[in-house]
Amino acid sequence: MEAIILILTSLIAIEATFLTIAKLRQRTLKVARGSLLLDTSAIMDGRIVEIAKTGVVTAELIVPRSVVNEMQLLADKADHDKRMRARKGLENVRELQKMESVAVSIVNDGHVGSGGVDERLLELAKNYDASICTTDYNLNKVAKVVGITVVNVNELAQMLRAQRLPGETVEITPIQSGANREQAVGYLDDGTMVVVEDAKNLIGQKLRVEIVRSLQTEAGRMMFAKKVTSPKIKPAAAFHSDQLKKANKSNSQRNKRQNHTTKNIRKNSSNSSTAEDSMVALANRK
């Protein structure tokens, strides 16, 4: 009986030791300084995958386990749109892991407190001098307030858009009315919003507009433009039969004048020849 109790006690002690070691391993994070922590929004957005493919990402990408758990929760219980985005986010993590051009690690970041995943990311970034990659507006603001470097995918996309200078012309199709009654709003191919003056009645039509000024906002770049009006070409006057008659009459009169002039020249020439002949005859008589 004592032997059985001793064996059970030993088994319990071994199991407790094993759980303690596993817990300590879970709490031991391997986060290199200067790493880039990916949050849920950046992973589900997907553009970080395309950025990593270019090879410009040299820092190690860290995906905390809490972020993976959050996407798993959304993929199981959220509405249809969020569920699909969460599933796509999990696929993006897998795609990043397959890339040879970038190092990706999933770390066990322990229990998430009442502050949620965002608060946990801020703690990790602060403790390990890491940066945060996100598209979350609020997380971006909070991280900057506490002195954490943020790589905002939206801001990066804005910076990579082609610059349009005042005076340049572009083609755009307004799709909705603007804040002003006469304004219309459209978008360039890169997503830049363009507000066109006096174009509300032309919504849905393709316009050529001239950029007037550009405004950089926290949500992105906004441009203001005006319509480019094509110069009006004066239509040619219709040619009527009366005009044809007048033209023929004018040509006939001109021809008559020319013929009359020619006859006069010939007559004068003939008269001149006759006078010369008379003078020669008179000289011969003498």
Buried (B, 14 or more C-beta within 10 A) or exposed (E): EEEEEEEEEEEEEEEEEEEEEEEEEBEEBEBEEEBBBBBBBBBBBBBBBEBBBEEEBEBBBBBBBBBBBBBBEBBEEBEEEBBBBBBBBBEBBEBBBEBEEBBBBBBBBBEBEEEEBBBBBBBBBEEBEBBBBBBBEEBBEBBEEEEBBBBBBBBBBBEEBEEBEEEEEBEBEBEEBBEEEEBBBBBBEEEBBBBBBEBBEBBEEEBEBBBBEBEEEEEBBBBBBEBEEEEEEEEEEEEEEEEEEEEEEEEEEEEEEEEEEEEEEEEEEEEEEEEEEEEEEEEEEE
